[in-house]
C-alpha cells in the first residue's frame, strides 16, 4: 500500500529565506509526482508535475526534484515571500490506477 | 475556462439527514474525481468518472455514499443518513483526457465543507 509522508508538518521562516519541503513515498511504481498548494478553506492549486522519467521541474521560484528509486521528492522555494504562506501537498499518481495519493502536507508560514 | 465549480460551499446538517453536493467540471474535461479531506490531512480519493462511467470507487465510499455523472457533464455526490464522521471538505477535480497518466494534471474546485451536528 502506497504511503506518502511529508516533513516537516509545519515550517515558519522569515521572508527572503530559501527553503526545502520534503516528500517520501513507499512504492516506486508511480506515473508522476505532483506538488499542490492549498490556501485555508480553499481547493488545491497545481504547482508542478514531474513525470516518473524526469528528475526535476521548475516554475518561477519553485523547483521540484524526484528520485524515484529512493522514493523521495523535494520542493525548493527560493526567496520566500509572505504570499507563499499556505499548505503544500505532495501527491503520487499510482501506476495502473486513476487516483492521486496525497501526503498530509507542510504548513508554511513566511513572516514579513 | 471558468474552473471547477462546486455547490454549495458550506453545508450544515443534522445527523441522519441526506445531503447532495454538485460539481461542474471544466467544460470538455471528460475525467472527474471526488476526494474527501479532513482537517490536517491530505485529500483521500473517493471515486472517478470517465465521461458518465464510474470506473473506480474507494473502499471509503460506503453504501451510504453514491455518486453519479449523468451525460458525462456535472456530477453529484449524495450521502444518506449522515454521521458525524462524514464531516469533512468534499473536493471535486477534473482533467482532460491525455491518453496517458504521466501528464495528467488535476484541476480542483474550492470544495464543499460539510458539518454534521
Interface residues (C-beta under 8 A of the other chain):
Chain A: X4 X31 X32 X34 X36 X41 X42 X43 X44 X45 X46 X49 X51 X52 X53 X89 X91 X93 X95 X97 X98 X99 X100 X101 X102 X103 X104 X105
Chain B: X4 X31 X33 X40 X41 X42 X43 X44 X45 X48 X50 X55 X56 X58 X91 X93 X100 X101 X102 X103 X104 X105 X106 X107 X108 X109 X110 X111 X113
